[in-house]
Amino acid sequence: MSTARELTYTGVLVAVFANQIGLPIPAPVVLIGAGALSAHGNMRAGIALLMAVLGCLAADGIWYWAGRRWGNKAIRFLYQLTSHPREAAIQAHEKFHKYGLGVLCVSKFLPGLDAAIPPLSGAEGTSPSQFLTVDAVGSLLWSGLYIWMGYAFSHELTAAIRWAQQFGIVVGMAVGIPIGLYAGWRGLALVRMIRELRVRRISAPMLAERLENDSKLAILDLANFEEGPDGDLVEGIPGAFRVDPRLLRKSGRVIVPDDVDIVLYCSSGSDTVSARAAVGLKRIGIRNVWVLEGGLKAWREHGFPLSCILDMPEAVAARVGAQLPG
């Protein structure tokens, strides 16, 4: 087998960097393959490990810089496309505050936490030298485990070796195709969401006018389920009902009469959480859904009233006949 057809050290670095930056590249498989090749004398385990650590540090360094530059916005950016953005952000903050920077040593073994810790370290003001030192230890442990597995079980990894030997040829495809497919899928989903919600947006002044003249409105407050721990909100639109968007998508107890409009709003100017909740409601057959354009931020900027006391599910049911999860 020619050298050109074998997994290269550059291939290890690229695969690990792509994986740690957030792309769907199976870096652990590449590291296991590198370990298996090392056992057969086709690679040096030490150099492969060095390349893997450098790939981790490069990707994590970018996220660390993003955290220092944009704070918790970088973390929310990572989680905004997950099904539970608030819970994921809260978990990352809790783990970091409980265990400190040392959580970097094990975060790569914890799906969902590994992506958030580097930007969170930057947002919390960790010095670059401290971050790089601890992150290097975590990267060494993570990379070393998979390379060791490939080395120790090399006799049972013939298929992995064959795959790894071809990696040098297909590394561009392995990186490029998933990026293209993922970007295309997210783009189509976004276009579809925008198209579905294009005529279902309502401005703050229009909502205020309808509240004065129309009692057939159920306003759902999603504000507390958008932000991280630093963005907890208490106030809301008077008459609104605060609900977890997950319950809207999964609960079988959502019943809305045909003559009742649902209005969803978030806390910031972004309508991402509201839009996803609206699409979820549409999928369970509820189509008379509107999204407050600009969310609670736009409502507040127009000077409309706010209230610290929001409605209970029973009050909404009594007023408009809608049954909503509490």
PyMOL commands that set and color helices and strands:
alter all, ss='L'
color gray80, all
select helices_A, chain A and resi 3-5+9-21+27-39+45-70+72-79+85-105+107-109+117-123+128-152+154-156+158-197+204-213+223-225+229-231+245-250+272-283+295-301+313-320
alter helices_A, ss='H'
color red, helices_A
select strands_A, chain A and resi 201-202+217-221+241-242+261-265+289-292
alter strands_A, ss='S'
color yellow, strands_A
deselect
rebuild
show_as cartoon
